[in-house]
Amino acid sequence: MPEIKTKSPAIGHAECLIIGGGVIGSSIAYHMAKEGRSTILVERFIPGEGASGAAVGMLAAESEEFTDPELAQFARTSRDAFPELVRDLERLSGVSVEFRTEGFVTPFRSEAEGQKRWNAAIAQEVDHPVWWDSRELARRIPGLDGQVIGAIYRSKETQISPAQLCRAYTGAAVELGATICSGTQAEQLVVKNGRVCGVQTDSGFFSCKQVIIAGGLDSMRLLEQVGFEYPLNPVKGEAVAVSLKDHPLEYTIYADDIYLVPKRNNELWIGATSLPHQHDKEVSIGSLEGLLARASAWLPRVREASFIRTWAGLRPQAVAGRPCIGPVPGVKGVYVAVGHYRNGVLLSEATGRAIAALLKGAGVAELGISGFSPERIKEASK
Ligand SMILES: Cc1cc2nc3c(=O)[nH]c(=O)nc-3n(C[C@H](O)[C@H](O)[C@H](O)COP(=O)(O)OP(=O)(O)OC[C@H]3O[C@@H](n4cnc5c(N)ncnc54)[C@H](O)[C@@H]3O)c2cc1C
C-alpha cells in the first residue's frame, strides 16, 4: 500500500479521530470521551444527517428475530444498556432522547400465524414474551382491526428518538471533552511506516494515533484507501408521520408488514419501505399509499389521523450480511464500525462500547464480536 504523507501542519490533534457523526460515530465519540481519551469527530454535514436521522428509533432486539446468534446477543446487550445510557446522556447533554419503555406488540389474524410467531418468540429462550388473547388485546389497545385475534407482547423492547439520540451522544461527548467538527469531510487517511498518523480533510490535516471509520454507507472509499474491501448497498426506507390527535397509541406495533411507533405530541411514525439499490431520498406516492394502507389495516383510526410529514433514508446494508466492527488488518491504528443496516440505532450503544474497549486493548473474542471483525470478514470473503 502506498504511504501517503502530508506537508501541511495539523489544524488539530487527538488520540482518536472518528469519521462520521451518525448514531455509530456519535456513540463511539461518547464512549471514547468517557474513557478519558482525547477525541475528535469529523462529520461532513451535521451529526444525524445520514441514515440515523431517518430512522424511527426502535430498539427491537427480540422483535427483529435475528437468526445470527452473535448478532442476537449483541443486540440484546445493546438494548439492555439503554436505560442507564439514557440517564447518563440526558444528564450530561441536557437533551431528552424521548425514550419509551411500554414494549412492542406483534399482532396476528389467525391461530396458525399466532402459533408461528409464538414459537419464534420463545425459541429465543432468553426473554419472556407474553401471549395476549383478543380480550386482553382489546383492553390494552382499543381500536385494532376486528380481524386481529391476538398478539405477542414483548415488554423489554424500547424505542427512542434517533435524531435526539445523536444530539445527546455528541452533546455528552463534548461535555466530557471531545471536539465535534461539523462540515468537515475526511478525504484521505495518512499512513506512515504502516501506522495511521492522521486524516486529511477538506478543512486541513488532523493528526491522531487512531482513526475510526464510521461513515455509514460512504465508508467504502476510506476503507479502500487502507486496502480493505467491505461492500455496502443502500436500502432505501421511506416513512410517514401522522397525528392521532386525541387517541394516542401506547405500545409500538411491530407487525410483519409494517411498524407503528408512537412518539411525543400524539405523533405516530409509520415505517418503512425497503427498496434495495436506490440512492435517492425521495418518497413516492405509491410507497406512501402502501404504508398508510398497511397501517390502517391494523389500526383503522389511522384513516382519521392528520398528515404531518414524510421522509426517506438509506440503510447501509453489508454484502457480508453482518456489521463490521474492529481493527482493520494491515494498517496499525485504523478501526471500522459500519454496516449496521436496519439496526444501527439499536446497536449503537454496544458498538460504541466495543470500540472503546478494543482501543483499551480488549480482544474481539472476549467482547463477543469475533464474527464482526474485519479480519474474519476478510477471510470469509476469500
Ligand atoms: C426509514 C428507516 C428506518 C429505520 N429504523 C430503524 C430503527 O427503528 N431502529 C434501528 O436500530 N435502526 C433503524 N434504521 C437503520 C439506522 O438508521 C442505520 O442502521 C443507522 O443510522 C446507521 O448509522 P451510521 O452511523 O452507520 O450511518 P449514518 O447515520 O449514515 O452516519 C454516517 C455519517 O458519516 C458521515 N460521513 C460519511 N463519509 C464521511 C466523510 N468522508 N467525512 C465526514 N463524514 C462522513 C455522513 O455524513 C453521515 O452523517 C432505519 C433506517 C431507515 C432508513
The ligand as a Gaussian input file, in Angstrom:
#p B3LYP/6-31G(d) Opt

LIG

0 1
 C      -36.608000       4.559000       7.357000
 C      -35.585000       3.949000       8.268000
 C      -35.971000       3.436000       9.497000
 C      -35.029000       2.888000      10.352000
 N      -35.439000       2.468000      11.586000
 C      -34.539000       1.963000      12.465000
 C      -34.952000       1.564000      13.757000
 O      -36.126000       1.663000      14.106000
 N      -34.008000       1.050000      14.607000
 C      -32.694000       0.934000      14.245000
 O      -31.900000       0.458000      15.064000
 N      -32.277000       1.319000      13.021000
 C      -33.166000       1.825000      12.115000
 N      -32.758000       2.213000      10.868000
 C      -31.368000       1.956000      10.471000
 C      -30.428000       3.034000      11.010000
 O      -30.892000       4.294000      10.585000
 C      -28.992000       2.795000      10.495000
 O      -28.587000       1.478000      10.763000
 C      -28.030000       3.749000      11.194000
 O      -28.476000       5.070000      11.109000
 C      -26.616000       3.657000      10.629000
 O      -25.834000       4.588000      11.346000
 P      -24.413000       5.039000      10.845000
 O      -23.884000       5.969000      11.879000
 O      -23.606000       3.835000      10.492000
 O      -24.683000       5.781000       9.460000
 P      -25.184000       7.259000       9.159000
 O      -26.278000       7.664000      10.056000
 O      -25.451000       7.317000       7.687000
 O      -23.954000       8.150000       9.532000
 C      -22.773000       8.204000       8.777000
 C      -22.297000       9.641000       8.822000
 O      -20.982000       9.713000       8.276000
 C      -20.866000      10.905000       7.552000
 N      -19.752000      10.731000       6.607000
 C      -19.641000       9.809000       5.620000
 N      -18.458000       9.930000       4.979000
 C      -17.811000      10.959000       5.602000
 C      -16.534000      11.554000       5.395000
 N      -15.717000      11.155000       4.431000
 N      -16.179000      12.590000       6.212000
 C      -17.005000      13.031000       7.195000
 N      -18.221000      12.495000       7.414000
 C      -18.612000      11.462000       6.646000
 C      -22.225000      11.057000       6.886000
 O      -22.478000      12.411000       6.522000
 C      -23.154000      10.558000       7.969000
 O      -23.654000      11.599000       8.804000
 C      -33.661000       2.800000       9.976000
 C      -33.266000       3.329000       8.750000
 C      -34.212000       3.898000       7.898000
 C      -33.748000       4.483000       6.594000

